[in-house]
Amino acid sequence: MEERKRRVGIMGGTFDPIHVGHLIIAETVREALSLSEVLFIPASIPPHKPDQPVMAAEHRLVLVKLATNSNPFFRVLDIEFRRKGPSYSYDTLKALIQEYGRQQEFCFIIGGDEVNSILSWYRAEELFSLCHFAAAKRQGSPISLSEIRKKFGDAALSRIHLVTTPELEISSTDIRRRLQEGRSIRYLVPEEVEAYIYKEGLYQ
């Protein structure tokens, strides 16, 4: 990444609900790549989950704000809730560039297992020319970039940064299941998130 530009991470996702795994990955990548801040952007209508029911947008937005409030480097944007239709990363990035200008250098933060899914993202080739990607990888778990090289060339690979992050077996799916079964979610989500979920009776 170029030194003269302000580096900003983008942590997108359904966050249904957000959990400590999301926060640890964001903080680890922020530190590793010297990001000025990380923007958490909850998806309104996830394009990869068009038929899967998700919690109401206003609740997910509150949960993300509660989870990130204590970190001065984290900021939450509702940009995808203000736009109609599916939440495509390309449209979000273009909107951010228009709003903040090209003095920022944006970097999408994704899981290591999501790297090759970039191939199916909307206008993926243009994304590589507009931003970087930080892939959170586990220690000793190699990530193959051969498919991306084959489709987009070596230039695209220079825009993918592999960052080793702590291994945590936490998922939003498991948290929802635990809540439905009346089991504890303590320490899987921040205390404020847990309190709000129980107060509002979410996922139960």
C-alpha positions as CSV (number, residue, x, y, z in Angstrom):
1,M,0.0,0.0,0.0
2,E,1.2,3.5,-0.7
3,E,2.5,5.4,2.4
4,R,1.1,8.8,1.4
5,K,-2.5,7.7,1.6
6,R,-4.6,7.3,4.8
7,R,-5.3,3.5,5.1
8,V,-8.9,2.6,6.0
9,G,-10.2,-0.9,6.6
10,I,-13.7,-2.0,5.7
11,M,-15.3,-4.7,7.8
12,G,-18.5,-5.7,6.0
13,G,-20.9,-8.5,6.8
14,T,-24.4,-9.4,8.0
15,F,-23.3,-9.3,11.6
16,D,-26.2,-11.5,12.7
17,P,-25.1,-11.1,15.4
18,I,-21.6,-9.5,15.6
19,H,-19.3,-11.5,17.9
20,V,-15.8,-11.2,19.4
21,G,-14.2,-13.0,16.5
22,H,-15.2,-10.1,14.2
23,L,-13.6,-7.6,16.6
24,I,-10.4,-9.6,17.1
25,I,-9.9,-10.0,13.3
26,A,-10.5,-6.3,12.7
27,E,-8.1,-5.2,15.5
28,T,-5.4,-7.6,14.4
29,V,-5.6,-6.5,10.8
30,R,-5.7,-2.8,11.8
31,E,-2.5,-3.2,13.8
32,A,-0.7,-5.4,11.2
33,L,-1.5,-3.0,8.3
34,S,-1.3,0.2,10.2
35,L,-4.8,1.2,9.4
36,S,-6.0,4.6,10.5
37,E,-9.4,3.2,11.3
38,V,-11.8,0.3,10.5
39,L,-15.3,1.0,9.2
40,F,-17.9,-1.6,10.2
41,I,-20.6,-1.6,7.6
42,P,-23.5,-4.0,8.2
43,A,-25.1,-5.3,5.1
44,S,-28.8,-4.5,4.5
45,I,-29.6,-7.2,2.0
46,P,-26.6,-9.6,1.7
47,P,-26.4,-10.6,-2.0
48,H,-25.0,-14.1,-1.1
49,K,-28.0,-14.7,1.3
50,P,-31.0,-13.4,-0.7
51,D,-33.5,-15.9,0.7
52,Q,-32.0,-16.3,4.2
53,P,-33.9,-14.4,6.9
54,V,-31.8,-12.0,8.9
55,M,-32.5,-9.9,12.0
56,A,-34.0,-6.5,11.4
57,A,-31.4,-3.9,10.2
58,E,-32.0,-1.6,13.1
59,H,-31.2,-4.2,15.7
60,R,-28.0,-5.4,13.9
61,L,-26.9,-1.8,13.6
62,V,-27.3,-1.2,17.3
63,L,-25.4,-4.4,18.1
64,V,-22.5,-3.4,16.0
65,K,-22.4,0.0,17.6
66,L,-22.5,-1.5,21.0
67,A,-19.7,-3.9,20.1
68,T,-17.4,-1.3,18.7
69,N,-18.0,1.7,21.0
70,S,-15.0,1.1,23.2
71,N,-12.4,1.1,20.4
72,P,-11.5,4.6,19.1
73,F,-10.2,3.1,15.8
74,F,-13.6,1.5,15.0
75,R,-16.5,3.4,13.3
76,V,-19.9,2.2,12.2
77,L,-21.6,3.3,9.0
78,D,-25.2,2.7,8.0
79,I,-24.4,3.4,4.3
80,E,-25.8,0.1,3.0
81,F,-29.1,0.6,4.9
82,R,-29.5,4.0,3.1
83,R,-29.3,2.3,-0.3
84,K,-32.0,0.2,-1.8
85,G,-31.3,-3.3,-3.2
86,P,-28.6,-5.8,-2.4
87,S,-25.5,-4.7,-0.5
88,Y,-22.7,-5.0,-3.2
89,S,-19.2,-4.2,-2.0
90,Y,-18.5,-2.4,-5.3
91,D,-21.3,0.1,-4.8
92,T,-20.3,0.7,-1.2
93,L,-16.7,1.3,-2.1
94,K,-17.7,3.8,-4.9
95,A,-19.9,5.6,-2.4
96,L,-17.0,5.8,0.1
97,I,-14.6,7.1,-2.5
98,Q,-17.1,9.7,-3.6
99,E,-17.7,10.8,0.0
100,Y,-14.1,10.6,1.4
101,G,-12.1,11.1,-1.8
102,R,-9.1,9.2,-3.1
103,Q,-6.9,10.4,-0.3
104,Q,-8.0,7.3,1.5
105,E,-6.8,3.8,0.6
106,F,-9.5,1.3,1.3
107,C,-8.9,-2.3,2.3
108,F,-11.7,-4.9,2.6
109,I,-11.1,-7.2,5.6
110,I,-12.3,-10.8,4.8
111,G,-11.8,-14.3,6.3
112,G,-9.1,-16.4,4.7
113,D,-11.8,-18.9,3.6
114,E,-13.5,-16.1,1.7
115,V,-10.5,-15.2,-0.5
116,N,-11.5,-17.2,-3.6
117,S,-15.1,-16.1,-3.2
118,I,-13.9,-12.7,-4.4
119,L,-14.0,-14.3,-7.9
120,S,-17.8,-14.2,-7.8
121,W,-18.2,-10.7,-6.3
122,Y,-20.0,-8.1,-8.3
123,R,-17.5,-6.3,-10.6
124,A,-14.6,-8.1,-8.9
125,E,-11.9,-7.0,-11.4
126,E,-12.8,-3.3,-10.9
127,L,-12.6,-3.8,-7.1
128,F,-9.0,-4.9,-7.4
129,S,-8.1,-1.6,-9.1
130,L,-9.9,0.4,-6.4
131,C,-9.0,-1.2,-3.2
132,H,-6.9,-3.8,-1.3
133,F,-8.0,-6.9,0.5
134,A,-6.8,-8.2,3.9
135,A,-7.4,-11.9,4.4
136,A,-7.4,-13.2,7.9
137,K,-5.5,-16.5,7.9
138,R,-4.8,-19.1,10.6
139,Q,-1.4,-20.1,11.6
140,G,-0.3,-23.0,9.5
141,S,-3.3,-22.9,7.2
142,P,-2.2,-22.0,3.7
143,I,-4.4,-20.0,1.4
144,S,-4.3,-20.7,-2.3
145,L,-4.4,-17.7,-4.6
146,S,-3.9,-19.6,-7.8
147,E,-7.5,-19.1,-9.0
148,I,-7.3,-15.3,-8.5
149,R,-3.9,-15.2,-10.3
150,K,-5.4,-17.2,-13.2
151,K,-8.4,-14.9,-13.6
152,F,-7.0,-11.5,-12.7
153,G,-3.2,-11.8,-13.0
154,D,-0.3,-11.0,-10.6
155,A,-1.4,-7.4,-10.3
156,A,-4.4,-8.6,-8.3
157,L,-2.2,-10.7,-6.0
158,S,-0.3,-7.6,-5.0
159,R,-3.5,-6.2,-3.6
160,I,-4.2,-9.2,-1.3
161,H,-2.5,-9.1,2.1
162,L,-2.5,-12.2,4.3
163,V,-2.6,-11.5,8.0
164,T,-2.3,-14.2,10.6
165,T,-5.0,-13.9,13.2
166,P,-5.9,-15.8,16.4
167,E,-7.8,-19.1,15.9
168,L,-11.4,-18.8,17.3
169,E,-14.1,-21.2,16.5
170,I,-17.0,-18.7,16.8
171,S,-19.8,-18.1,14.3
172,S,-23.0,-16.1,14.2
173,T,-24.8,-19.3,13.2
174,D,-23.6,-21.1,16.4
175,I,-24.6,-18.1,18.6
176,R,-28.1,-18.0,17.1
177,R,-28.4,-21.7,17.7
178,R,-27.3,-21.3,21.3
179,L,-29.9,-18.6,21.9
180,Q,-32.6,-20.7,20.4
181,E,-31.6,-23.6,22.7
182,G,-31.4,-21.4,25.8
183,R,-27.7,-21.9,26.1
184,S,-25.1,-19.3,27.2
185,I,-23.4,-16.9,24.8
186,R,-21.3,-15.3,27.5
187,Y,-17.7,-14.4,26.3
188,L,-18.7,-15.1,22.6
189,V,-20.1,-11.6,22.3
190,P,-19.3,-8.3,24.2
191,E,-21.3,-7.9,27.4
192,E,-23.2,-4.9,25.9
193,V,-24.2,-7.0,22.9
194,E,-25.3,-9.9,25.2
195,A,-27.4,-7.6,27.4
196,Y,-29.2,-6.0,24.4
197,I,-29.9,-9.4,22.8
198,Y,-31.6,-10.6,26.0
199,K,-33.4,-7.2,26.6
200,E,-34.9,-7.3,23.2
201,G,-35.5,-11.0,23.1
202,L,-33.5,-11.4,19.8
203,Y,-32.9,-14.8,18.2
204,Q,-34.9,-16.5,20.9
